[in-house]
Amino acid sequence: MQWIEKDVKTQLKEVRDRIKDEKICPKCSFPKELCICEDLEAEDQRITISNERRRWGKIVTVVKFKGNFDLNLDDLSTKAKKECASGGTFRDNTIEVLGDHRFKLKKFLINEGFTKENILIED
């Protein structure tokens, strides 16, 4: 009798694990159809675009990513530099583009899929 109960418990556990893996999001614990992870992550993400003066009075547009971003900044900076037809680099969570390209970069980021509300242009 114990053998049968143990076998049933094992089978139930396997079924629960399978259902959990297939239908429930591991991050937010909602069903995958109702998953809110992307919305939660988008609220935590902030992008600020500003200009800085560097050596000899040169202007550099700096895009700072604050929050949890799961993206390749190297590829994004390459695309941004091509969009602005300018040079630049990326460091840590920032992209630097030579010249004043604040509004171009905002349009670029919106086209790349970032939400308009999370992008702030500073003077």
C-alpha positions as CSV (number, residue, x, y, z in Angstrom):
1,M,0.0,0.0,0.0
2,Q,2.8,2.4,0.8
3,W,4.4,1.7,-2.6
4,I,1.2,2.8,-4.4
5,E,0.9,6.0,-2.3
6,K,4.5,6.9,-3.0
7,D,4.1,6.2,-6.7
8,V,1.0,8.4,-6.9
9,K,2.7,11.2,-5.0
10,T,5.7,11.1,-7.3
11,Q,3.4,11.2,-10.3
12,L,1.4,14.1,-8.9
13,K,4.7,16.0,-8.3
14,E,5.8,15.4,-11.9
15,V,2.5,16.6,-13.3
16,R,2.6,19.7,-11.1
17,D,6.2,20.4,-12.2
18,R,5.3,19.9,-15.8
19,I,2.3,22.2,-15.6
20,K,4.3,24.8,-13.7
21,D,7.1,24.7,-16.4
22,E,4.7,25.0,-19.3
23,K,2.0,27.5,-18.2
24,I,3.3,29.7,-15.3
25,C,5.9,32.4,-15.6
26,P,8.7,31.7,-13.1
27,K,9.3,35.4,-12.5
28,C,5.8,36.8,-11.7
29,S,4.0,33.5,-11.0
30,F,1.1,34.5,-13.3
31,P,0.0,32.3,-16.2
32,K,2.1,33.0,-19.3
33,E,-0.9,34.5,-21.1
34,L,-1.3,37.1,-18.4
35,C,2.5,37.6,-17.7
36,I,3.4,41.1,-16.5
37,C,7.1,40.7,-16.3
38,E,7.8,43.0,-19.3
39,D,5.6,45.7,-17.9
40,L,7.3,45.6,-14.5
41,E,10.7,45.7,-16.1
42,A,9.7,48.6,-18.4
43,E,8.6,50.6,-15.3
44,D,12.0,50.2,-13.7
45,Q,13.9,51.2,-16.8
46,R,14.8,54.8,-17.4
47,I,16.8,56.3,-20.2
48,T,18.2,59.8,-20.0
49,I,19.7,61.6,-23.0
50,S,21.9,64.7,-22.3
51,N,24.7,66.7,-23.7
52,E,28.1,67.1,-22.1
53,R,31.0,69.4,-23.0
54,R,34.3,67.6,-23.3
55,R,37.8,68.8,-24.0
56,W,38.2,71.8,-26.3
57,G,34.5,72.5,-26.1
58,K,33.4,69.5,-28.0
59,I,29.7,68.3,-27.4
60,V,29.0,64.7,-26.7
61,T,25.4,63.2,-26.5
62,V,25.3,60.8,-23.6
63,V,22.5,58.1,-23.3
64,K,22.3,56.6,-19.8
65,F,20.4,53.4,-19.2
66,K,19.2,53.0,-15.6
67,G,17.5,49.9,-14.5
68,N,17.5,46.3,-15.7
69,F,18.3,46.2,-19.4
70,D,18.9,42.9,-21.1
71,L,20.4,44.1,-24.3
72,N,23.7,44.3,-26.1
73,L,24.9,47.9,-25.9
74,D,27.7,47.3,-28.4
75,D,25.2,46.5,-31.1
76,L,22.8,49.3,-30.1
77,S,25.7,51.9,-30.0
78,T,26.8,50.8,-33.5
79,K,23.3,51.3,-34.8
80,A,23.0,54.7,-33.0
81,K,26.3,55.9,-34.5
82,K,25.1,54.9,-38.0
83,E,21.8,56.6,-37.4
84,C,23.6,59.9,-36.4
85,A,26.4,59.5,-38.9
86,S,28.9,60.1,-36.1
87,G,31.5,58.5,-34.0
88,G,31.2,57.4,-30.4
89,T,31.5,54.6,-27.9
90,F,29.8,52.8,-25.1
91,R,30.9,52.4,-21.4
92,D,29.1,50.5,-18.6
93,N,25.5,51.5,-19.1
94,T,26.0,54.6,-21.3
95,I,26.3,55.2,-25.0
96,E,28.3,58.3,-26.1
97,V,27.8,59.8,-29.6
98,L,29.9,62.8,-30.8
99,G,27.8,65.9,-31.5
100,D,24.3,67.1,-30.4
101,H,22.0,64.3,-31.4
102,R,19.5,64.2,-28.5
103,F,16.3,64.3,-30.5
104,K,17.6,61.9,-33.2
105,L,18.6,59.4,-30.6
106,K,15.2,59.6,-28.9
107,K,13.5,58.8,-32.2
108,F,16.0,56.0,-32.8
109,L,15.3,54.5,-29.4
110,I,11.6,54.6,-29.9
111,N,12.0,52.9,-33.2
112,E,14.1,50.2,-31.5
113,G,11.2,49.4,-29.2
114,F,11.8,51.4,-26.1
115,T,8.8,53.2,-24.6
116,K,8.4,56.9,-25.1
117,E,7.5,57.6,-21.5
118,N,10.8,56.1,-20.2
119,I,13.0,58.3,-22.3
120,L,13.9,61.7,-20.8
121,I,15.8,64.5,-22.6
122,E,17.8,66.7,-20.2
123,D,19.2,70.1,-21.1
